[in-house]
């Protein structure tokens, strides 16, 4: 094998894939006690931060397939974390909002994720973490474009 050819295992995409799988496994193990996935918790956290949103708003805003968002919201609804509501202006738009159970679960989920983040990032210095975060954001922006503000596509009131 020539020096000009990089081993499959040393390619950026392979190393990133392995790291993503390892972190995902650790995150999911931590979230098992809550009965949610990382995607489900992430959607709940964003509903907490942004207020009621449609599945389409969440899908667009976070570059998640609409089917995945729908599946995640259905599971959160079965767990009692979210409820569906009708948009006050556009009656055909379904909005999802957190319930009291969802708010409490989100608090526990944030605490769990903070501890998991600390454990996963522990081998890296603060400067290394900041550098890695910046580089990963740059890769993501190059592929998906810049982050746009996430919010409802439909106004909540008539102007």
N, C-alpha and C positions, 0 to 999 in steps of 0.2 A: 504494500500500500504506500502510495506516495505521500510526502509531507503536505502536498497541496490539497489533499482530500481529507476532510475532517470526518472523524468517526461519527456515525449516526448518534451515538450516545452523548457526544460532545456538542452537537448542534444546539443553537439557542432555543429553537422551538421545542426540541425534545427535553432539554433541561427545564424549560419553563413549564411544559406539560407535566413532568414528574413533580416539580415543586407544587404546581396547582393541585394535582391529585393528592399529594401528601397533606397539604394545608386543608383541602376540602374534607379529607378523611378525619383530621383532627377536629375541625369545626363541627362536622356532623356528629362525631362521638360526643362532643360537649353539648350539642343541642338535643340529643336523644331524650334526655329527661323532660324536655319541654314538648316533645312530640311534633316538632316542626323541622323543616329543612332550612338551610341557609337562605334559599330563595324566598321561602314563606316568611321567615323572620325579616328579611330585607324589605319585603313589601309592607309588612306590618310597621316596621320602623318608619318607612317613608309615608305611610298613611298617618302615622302619629305626627310626623314633622309637617306634612303638607295639607292635612285634612282630607276630606272625602275626594276620591278620584275614581274615574272609570278604569276598567281593565285596559282599555285602549290607551289611556293617558299613561298608565304604569308601563305598558309594553313599549310605547314610543320613548318614554323618558329614560328607560333603563336598558334599552336594546335587548329586551327579552322577548322571545317569540310569544305572540298572543295566546297560543295554545298553552304554553307553560304558565303564563300569568293566570289564565282561566283555571287551570288545574290547581295552581297554588291557592288562588282565592277560594275555590270550592272547598279545599281541605281546611283552610282557615275558617270558613263559614261553618263547616261541620264541627270544628273544635270550639265554636262559639267566640272566635276572636274577631270576626267581622260580620257585619250585616249589610244587606243590600238595601239601597234606597233609590227612590226615583229622583232624577234631577229636577230641581224646582222650576226650571224654565223649559228644558227639553225632555219631556216626559218619557221619551223612548231611550234615553241614556240612563244606564244603571250606574249608580255611584256606590262605592264600597267605603265603609267607615268602620273604625275600631269600636268594639264594645268595651265594657269595663273589664271583662275577662281578657280581651285583646290588649288593653292598656297595661294590665298587670303582667301579662305574658311578655309584652315588649320590654318592660322594665327588667324582668328577669333575664330576657334574652340579651339585652344590652350588657348587663352585668356579666353574663356567661361569655359573651364575645370579648369583653374587655380583658377578662382573665385569660382567655384563649389567645388573644392577640399578644399579650405580654409573654406568654409561654412560647409561642411560635417565634416571636421576634427576639427573644432573649439572646440567641447566639450572636446577634449583630449589634454593633455599636450604634448609638444614636445617629452618627453621621452616615454610617452604612445604610441604616433604615431610610433616612431622608433621601439619600442618593438613589436607592433602589426604588422607592416610591416615585420619585421624579422620573426615573427612566421608564418604569412601567406605565406611568401616566402618558408619557410621550409616545410609547408604542401604541397604547390604546387610542390616543387621539389621532395618530397617523392612520389607524385602521377605521375607527368609527367616527372620526371628526370630533370637534370640540364638544364638551358637555354643554348642553343647552338647559336653561331653566326648566324644571319639571313642574307642570301645572295642568289644570283642566283645559281641554280644547274648547269647551263650551262655557260661555259666561254664566255665572250663577244668577245674575239678575239682569233684567232688561234696562238698558240705559235710556 
